[in-house]
Amino acid sequence: MNVTLTCRQAVEELWAFLDGELPPEMADRVQRHLEACRECYPHYDFQRAFREMLRARSRAEIPEDLRRHILRTLIVHDTDGA
């Protein structure tokens, strides 16, 4: 199955993608979407940099509720600006 992801789907999978938690096929789909989509790449770049900053500041794992809150905020902001 080689269906293209929508921007929303790709953004929703970013945390799992960055954590290496996606099955290989889904990780490939997200990667291809990010490589081709100028709209989604900034989300990826921000989340990657944000995770690196958090990792540098603390050895504690990012709480799941914080991840969900940030993701919801990004999605709401993205749909408000569209």
The first five atom37 places (N, CA, C, CB, O) and aatype in JSON, in Angstrom:
{
  "aatype": [12, 2, 19, 16, 10, 16, 4, 1, 5, 0, 19, 6, 6, 10, 17, 0, 13, 10, 3, 7, 6, 10, 14, 14, 6, 12, 0, 3, 1, 19, 5, 1, 8, 10, 6, 0, 4, 1, 6, 4, 18, 14, 8, 18, 3, 13, 5, 1, 0, 13, 1, 6, 12, 10, 1, 0, 1, 15, 1, 0, 6, 9, 14, 6, 3, 10, 1, 1, 8, 9, 10, 1, 16, 10, 9, 19, 8, 3, 16, 3, 7, 0],
  "atom_mask": [
    [1, 1, 1, 1, 1],
    [1, 1, 1, 1, 1],
    [1, 1, 1, 1, 1],
    [1, 1, 1, 1, 1],
    [1, 1, 1, 1, 1],
    [1, 1, 1, 1, 1],
    [1, 1, 1, 1, 1],
    [1, 1, 1, 1, 1],
    [1, 1, 1, 1, 1],
    [1, 1, 1, 1, 1],
    [1, 1, 1, 1, 1],
    [1, 1, 1, 1, 1],
    [1, 1, 1, 1, 1],
    [1, 1, 1, 1, 1],
    [1, 1, 1, 1, 1],
    [1, 1, 1, 1, 1],
    [1, 1, 1, 1, 1],
    [1, 1, 1, 1, 1],
    [1, 1, 1, 1, 1],
    [1, 1, 1, 0, 1],
    [1, 1, 1, 1, 1],
    [1, 1, 1, 1, 1],
    [1, 1, 1, 1, 1],
    [1, 1, 1, 1, 1],
    [1, 1, 1, 1, 1],
    [1, 1, 1, 1, 1],
    [1, 1, 1, 1, 1],
    [1, 1, 1, 1, 1],
    [1, 1, 1, 1, 1],
    [1, 1, 1, 1, 1],
    [1, 1, 1, 1, 1],
    [1, 1, 1, 1, 1],
    [1, 1, 1, 1, 1],
    [1, 1, 1, 1, 1],
    [1, 1, 1, 1, 1],
    [1, 1, 1, 1, 1],
    [1, 1, 1, 1, 1],
    [1, 1, 1, 1, 1],
    [1, 1, 1, 1, 1],
    [1, 1, 1, 1, 1],
    [1, 1, 1, 1, 1],
    [1, 1, 1, 1, 1],
    [1, 1, 1, 1, 1],
    [1, 1, 1, 1, 1],
    [1, 1, 1, 1, 1],
    [1, 1, 1, 1, 1],
    [1, 1, 1, 1, 1],
    [1, 1, 1, 1, 1],
    [1, 1, 1, 1, 1],
    [1, 1, 1, 1, 1],
    [1, 1, 1, 1, 1],
    [1, 1, 1, 1, 1],
    [1, 1, 1, 1, 1],
    [1, 1, 1, 1, 1],
    [1, 1, 1, 1, 1],
    [1, 1, 1, 1, 1],
    [1, 1, 1, 1, 1],
    [1, 1, 1, 1, 1],
    [1, 1, 1, 1, 1],
    [1, 1, 1, 1, 1],
    [1, 1, 1, 1, 1],
    [1, 1, 1, 1, 1],
    [1, 1, 1, 1, 1],
    [1, 1, 1, 1, 1],
    [1, 1, 1, 1, 1],
    [1, 1, 1, 1, 1],
    [1, 1, 1, 1, 1],
    [1, 1, 1, 1, 1],
    [1, 1, 1, 1, 1],
    [1, 1, 1, 1, 1],
    [1, 1, 1, 1, 1],
    [1, 1, 1, 1, 1],
    [1, 1, 1, 1, 1],
    [1, 1, 1, 1, 1],
    [1, 1, 1, 1, 1],
    [1, 1, 1, 1, 1],
    [1, 1, 1, 1, 1],
    [1, 1, 1, 1, 1],
    [1, 1, 1, 1, 1],
    [1, 1, 1, 1, 1],
    [1, 1, 1, 0, 1],
    [1, 1, 1, 1, 1]
  ],
  "atom_positions": [
    [[0.85, -1.18, 0.0], [0.0, 0.0, 0.0], [0.89, 1.23, 0.0], [-0.97, 0.0, 1.23], [1.69, 1.42, 0.92]],
    [[0.76, 2.06, -1.01], [1.65, 3.19, -1.18], [0.84, 4.46, -1.37], [2.59, 2.97, -2.38], [1.07, 5.21, -2.32]],
    [[-0.09, 4.71, -0.46], [-0.99, 5.86, -0.54], [-0.29, 7.09, 0.03], [-2.31, 5.58, 0.21], [0.37, 7.02, 1.07]],
    [[-0.44, 8.2, -0.65], [0.16, 9.46, -0.2], [-0.56, 9.95, 1.05], [0.1, 10.52, -1.31], [-1.79, 9.86, 1.15]],
    [[0.21, 10.46, 1.99], [-0.36, 11.03, 3.21], [-0.83, 12.45, 2.97], [0.66, 10.99, 4.36], [-0.25, 13.18, 2.16]],
    [[-1.89, 12.84, 3.67], [-2.28, 14.25, 3.67], [-1.33, 14.98, 4.62], [-3.78, 14.44, 4.09], [-0.62, 14.35, 5.4]],
    [[-1.33, 16.29, 4.54], [-0.49, 17.08, 5.45], [-0.88, 16.82, 6.9], [-0.62, 18.58, 5.13], [-0.01, 16.67, 7.75]],
    [[-2.15, 16.77, 7.18], [-2.61, 16.52, 8.55], [-2.1, 15.17, 9.06], [-4.16, 16.56, 8.62], [-1.62, 15.08, 10.19]],
    [[-2.2, 14.13, 8.23], [-1.72, 12.81, 8.63], [-0.22, 12.83, 8.9], [-2.04, 11.78, 7.55], [0.24, 12.25, 9.88]],
    [[0.53, 13.49, 8.05], [1.98, 13.55, 8.22], [2.35, 14.27, 9.52], [2.64, 14.26, 7.03], [3.21, 13.8, 10.26]],
    [[1.7, 15.4, 9.79], [1.98, 16.15, 11.02], [1.58, 15.35, 12.24], [1.23, 17.5, 11.0], [2.29, 15.37, 13.25]],
    [[0.47, 14.64, 12.17], [0.03, 13.82, 13.31], [1.01, 12.7, 13.63], [-1.35, 13.23, 13.03], [1.07, 12.24, 14.77]],
    [[1.77, 12.26, 12.66], [2.71, 11.16, 12.86], [4.13, 11.64, 13.19], [2.76, 10.3, 11.61], [5.02, 10.82, 13.41]],
    [[4.36, 12.95, 13.24], [5.72, 13.45, 13.41], [6.41, 12.99, 14.68], [5.7, 14.94, 13.38], [7.57, 12.58, 14.63]],
    [[5.73, 13.03, 15.83], [6.38, 12.61, 17.08], [6.82, 11.16, 16.98], [5.43, 12.8, 18.28], [7.96, 10.83, 17.3]],
    [[5.92, 10.31, 16.53], [6.27, 8.88, 16.4], [7.38, 8.7, 15.37], [5.02, 8.05, 16.0], [8.27, 7.87, 15.56]],
    [[7.34, 9.47, 14.3], [8.38, 9.42, 13.27], [9.74, 9.8, 13.87], [8.03, 10.36, 12.08], [10.73, 9.09, 13.68]],
    [[9.77, 10.91, 14.59], [11.01, 11.37, 15.19], [11.53, 10.42, 16.26], [10.82, 12.75, 15.79], [12.74, 10.31, 16.47]],
    [[10.61, 9.73, 16.93], [11.0, 8.76, 17.96], [11.36, 7.4, 17.37], [9.87, 8.59, 18.95], [11.81, 6.51, 18.1]],
    [[11.18, 7.23, 16.07], [11.47, 5.95, 15.44], [10.47, 4.87, 15.82], [0.0, 0.0, 0.0], [10.8, 3.69, 15.86]],
    [[9.24, 5.29, 16.12], [8.21, 4.37, 16.59], [7.23, 3.93, 15.5], [7.46, 5.0, 17.7], [6.31, 3.16, 15.78]],
    [[7.41, 4.4, 14.29], [6.49, 4.03, 13.22], [6.96, 2.75, 12.53], [6.36, 5.16, 12.18], [8.15, 2.48, 12.45]],
    [[6.0, 1.96, 12.05], [6.38, 0.81, 11.22], [7.12, 1.34, 9.99], [5.12, -0.04, 10.8], [6.87, 2.46, 9.55]],
    [[8.03, 0.55, 9.43], [8.86, 1.02, 8.3], [8.06, 1.62, 7.14], [9.67, -0.12, 7.77], [8.46, 2.64, 6.59]],
    [[6.95, 1.0, 6.77], [6.17, 1.52, 5.64], [5.63, 2.92, 5.94], [4.99, 0.57, 5.3], [5.68, 3.8, 5.09]],
    [[5.1, 3.12, 7.17], [4.57, 4.44, 7.53], [5.7, 5.45, 7.65], [3.77, 4.36, 8.86], [5.55, 6.6, 7.24]],
    [[6.83, 5.05, 8.2], [7.97, 5.96, 8.31], [8.41, 6.41, 6.92], [9.15, 5.27, 9.06], [8.74, 7.58, 6.73]],
    [[8.43, 5.5, 5.95], [8.78, 5.86, 4.58], [7.78, 6.84, 3.98], [8.85, 4.6, 3.7], [8.17, 7.78, 3.29]],
    [[6.49, 6.62, 4.26], [5.46, 7.52, 3.74], [5.61, 8.92, 4.33], [4.06, 6.97, 4.05], [5.5, 9.91, 3.61]],
    [[5.86, 8.99, 5.63], [6.06, 10.3, 6.27], [7.31, 10.97, 5.7], [6.19, 10.15, 7.82], [7.28, 12.16, 5.37]],
    [[8.38, 10.22, 5.58], [9.64, 10.76, 5.04], [9.43, 11.32, 3.63], [10.73, 9.68, 5.01], [9.87, 12.43, 3.33]],
    [[8.76, 10.56, 2.78], [8.5, 11.03, 1.41], [7.65, 12.3, 1.41], [7.8, 9.92, 0.58], [7.91, 13.23, 0.64]],
    [[6.64, 12.33, 2.29], [5.79, 13.52, 2.36], [6.61, 14.74, 2.78], [4.62, 13.29, 3.35], [6.5, 15.81, 2.18]],
    [[7.44, 14.58, 3.82], [8.25, 15.69, 4.31], [9.24, 16.19, 3.25], [9.01, 15.28, 5.56], [9.49, 17.39, 3.15]],
    [[9.78, 15.28, 2.49], [10.73, 15.66, 1.44], [10.05, 16.45, 0.32], [11.4, 14.41, 0.86], [10.68, 17.28, -0.33]],
    [[8.77, 16.19, 0.09], [8.06, 16.81, -1.03], [7.21, 18.02, -0.64], [7.19, 15.79, -1.68], [6.87, 18.83, -1.5]],
    [[6.86, 18.16, 0.64], [5.88, 19.17, 1.04], [6.55, 20.34, 1.76], [4.82, 18.54, 1.94], [7.09, 20.19, 2.86]],
    [[6.5, 21.48, 1.14], [7.08, 22.68, 1.74], [6.24, 23.2, 2.9], [7.24, 23.77, 0.69], [6.73, 23.95, 3.73]],
    [[4.98, 22.81, 2.96], [4.09, 23.23, 4.05], [4.4, 22.47, 5.34], [2.63, 23.02, 3.66], [4.34, 23.05, 6.42]],
    [[4.72, 21.21, 5.24], [4.91, 20.36, 6.42], [6.33, 20.35, 6.95], [4.5, 18.96, 6.1], [6.56, 20.1, 8.13]],
    [[7.29, 20.61, 6.09], [8.68, 20.54, 6.54], [8.96, 21.47, 7.73], [9.6, 20.89, 5.39], [9.69, 21.06, 8.63]],
    [[8.41, 22.69, 7.78], [8.65, 23.54, 8.95], [8.13, 22.9, 10.26], [7.99, 24.9, 8.75], [8.74, 23.09, 11.31]],
    [[7.02, 22.16, 10.19], [6.52, 21.45, 11.38], [7.56, 20.43, 11.83], [5.16, 20.76, 11.08], [7.87, 20.33, 13.02]],
    [[8.07, 19.68, 10.88], [9.09, 18.67, 11.19], [10.34, 19.34, 11.78], [9.46, 17.87, 9.92], [10.86, 18.9, 12.8]],
    [[10.8, 20.39, 11.12], [12.0, 21.06, 11.56], [11.83, 21.62, 12.98], [12.38, 22.17, 10.58], [12.74, 21.52, 13.8]],
    [[10.67, 22.23, 13.25], [10.4, 22.76, 14.59], [10.37, 21.65, 15.63], [9.07, 23.53, 14.6], [11.03, 21.75, 16.66]],
    [[9.62, 20.58, 15.36], [9.5, 19.51, 16.34], [10.85, 18.82, 16.58], [8.48, 18.48, 15.87], [11.16, 18.46, 17.71]],
    [[11.63, 18.65, 15.54], [12.96, 18.06, 15.7], [13.83, 18.95, 16.58], [13.63, 17.84, 14.32], [14.48, 18.46, 17.5]],
    [[13.85, 20.25, 16.29], [14.67, 21.19, 17.07], [14.15, 21.3, 18.51], [14.67, 22.58, 16.4], [14.94, 21.38, 19.45]],
    [[12.84, 21.29, 18.67], [12.23, 21.36, 20.0], [12.64, 20.14, 20.83], [10.69, 21.45, 19.9], [13.01, 20.28, 22.0]],
    [[12.56, 18.97, 20.23], [12.96, 17.74, 20.94], [14.44, 17.78, 21.3], [12.67, 16.51, 20.07], [14.82, 17.36, 22.4]],
    [[15.27, 18.27, 20.4], [16.7, 18.36, 20.7], [16.96, 19.31, 21.86], [17.47, 18.82, 19.46], [17.81, 19.04, 22.71]],
    [[16.24, 20.43, 21.9], [16.39, 21.38, 22.99], [15.95, 20.75, 24.31], [15.58, 22.65, 22.71], [16.64, 20.88, 25.32]],
    [[14.81, 20.08, 24.29], [14.34, 19.42, 25.51], [15.33, 18.35, 25.97], [12.96, 18.79, 25.28], [15.61, 18.23, 27.16]],
    [[15.84, 17.61, 25.04], [16.81, 16.56, 25.38], [18.07, 17.16, 25.99], [17.17, 15.73, 24.13], [18.65, 16.61, 26.92]],
    [[18.49, 18.29, 25.46], [19.69, 18.94, 25.98], [19.45, 19.52, 27.38], [20.13, 20.06, 25.02], [20.38, 19.57, 28.19]],
    [[18.24, 19.94, 27.66], [17.9, 20.55, 28.95], [17.57, 19.53, 30.02], [16.74, 21.49, 28.78], [17.74, 19.79, 31.21]],
    [[17.12, 18.38, 29.62], [16.66, 17.4, 30.59], [16.82, 15.99, 30.04], [15.2, 17.66, 30.98], [16.69, 15.76, 28.84]],
    [[17.11, 15.09, 30.92], [17.2, 13.69, 30.51], [15.86, 12.99, 30.64], [18.25, 12.96, 31.34], [15.71, 11.84, 30.22]],
    [[14.88, 13.67, 31.2], [13.55, 13.08, 31.38], [12.86, 12.98, 30.03], [12.7, 13.93, 32.37], [13.05, 13.82, 29.15]],
    [[12.06, 11.94, 29.87], [11.3, 11.76, 28.64], [10.2, 12.81, 28.57], [10.7, 10.33, 28.56], [9.67, 13.23, 29.6]],
    [[9.86, 13.23, 27.36], [8.8, 14.21, 27.15], [7.48, 13.56, 27.53], [8.79, 14.74, 25.67], [7.12, 12.53, 26.96]],
    [[6.74, 14.15, 28.48], [5.45, 13.56, 28.88], [4.47, 13.49, 27.71], [4.84, 14.36, 30.04], [4.4, 14.41, 26.89]],
    [[3.73, 12.41, 27.64], [2.78, 12.2, 26.55], [1.74, 13.32, 26.48], [2.08, 10.86, 26.7], [1.36, 13.73, 25.38]],
    [[1.26, 13.81, 27.63], [0.26, 14.88, 27.6], [0.83, 16.17, 27.02], [-0.28, 15.14, 29.01], [0.1, 16.92, 26.36]],
    [[2.11, 16.44, 27.24], [2.75, 17.6, 26.63], [2.85, 17.43, 25.12], [4.14, 17.82, 27.24], [2.62, 18.37, 24.36]],
    [[3.2, 16.24, 24.68], [3.27, 15.96, 23.23], [1.91, 16.22, 22.58], [3.71, 14.5, 22.98], [1.82, 16.89, 21.55]],
    [[0.86, 15.66, 23.2], [-0.49, 15.83, 22.63], [-0.89, 17.3, 22.59], [-1.52, 15.03, 23.44], [-1.46, 17.77, 21.6]],
    [[-0.59, 18.04, 23.67], [-0.94, 19.45, 23.72], [-0.23, 20.23, 22.6], [-0.58, 20.04, 25.09], [-0.86, 21.04, 21.92]],
    [[1.04, 19.99, 22.42], [1.8, 20.69, 21.38], [1.27, 20.32, 20.0], [3.3, 20.34, 21.48], [1.09, 21.19, 19.15]],
    [[1.0, 19.04, 19.78], [0.48, 18.61, 18.49], [-0.87, 19.26, 18.2], [0.36, 17.08, 18.45], [-1.1, 19.76, 17.1]],
    [[-1.77, 19.25, 19.21], [-3.08, 19.89, 19.02], [-2.91, 21.37, 18.7], [-3.97, 19.72, 20.28], [-3.6, 21.9, 17.83]],
    [[-2.01, 22.04, 19.4], [-1.78, 23.46, 19.17], [-1.28, 23.7, 17.75], [-0.78, 24.01, 20.19], [-1.73, 24.63, 17.08]],
    [[-0.34, 22.88, 17.29], [0.17, 23.03, 15.92], [-0.92, 22.78, 14.89], [1.33, 22.09, 15.69], [-1.01, 23.5, 13.9]],
    [[-1.75, 21.78, 15.11], [-2.8, 21.45, 14.15], [-3.85, 22.56, 14.12], [-3.47, 20.1, 14.51], [-4.29, 22.97, 13.04]],
    [[-4.24, 23.06, 15.29], [-5.24, 24.13, 15.35], [-4.69, 25.39, 14.68], [-5.63, 24.44, 16.82], [-5.39, 26.06, 13.92]],
    [[-3.42, 25.7, 14.95], [-2.8, 26.87, 14.33], [-2.74, 26.71, 12.81], [-1.37, 27.1, 14.9], [-2.99, 27.65, 12.07]],
    [[-2.4, 25.51, 12.36], [-2.3, 25.24, 10.94], [-3.65, 25.38, 10.25], [-1.73, 23.84, 10.71], [-3.74, 25.95, 9.17]],
    [[-4.71, 24.86, 10.87], [-6.03, 24.94, 10.23], [-6.63, 26.33, 10.33], [-6.97, 23.93, 10.86], [-7.43, 26.72, 9.48]],
    [[-6.25, 27.1, 11.36], [-6.73, 28.49, 11.47], [-6.12, 29.38, 10.4], [-6.41, 29.04, 12.85], [-6.77, 30.3, 9.91]],
    [[-4.87, 29.09, 10.05], [-4.17, 29.92, 9.08], [-4.44, 29.54, 7.64], [0.0, 0.0, 0.0], [-4.03, 30.25, 6.72]],
    [[-5.12, 28.4, 7.44], [-5.32, 27.91, 6.06], [-6.43, 28.65, 5.37], [-5.63, 26.43, 6.05], [-6.73, 28.36, 4.21]]
  ]
}
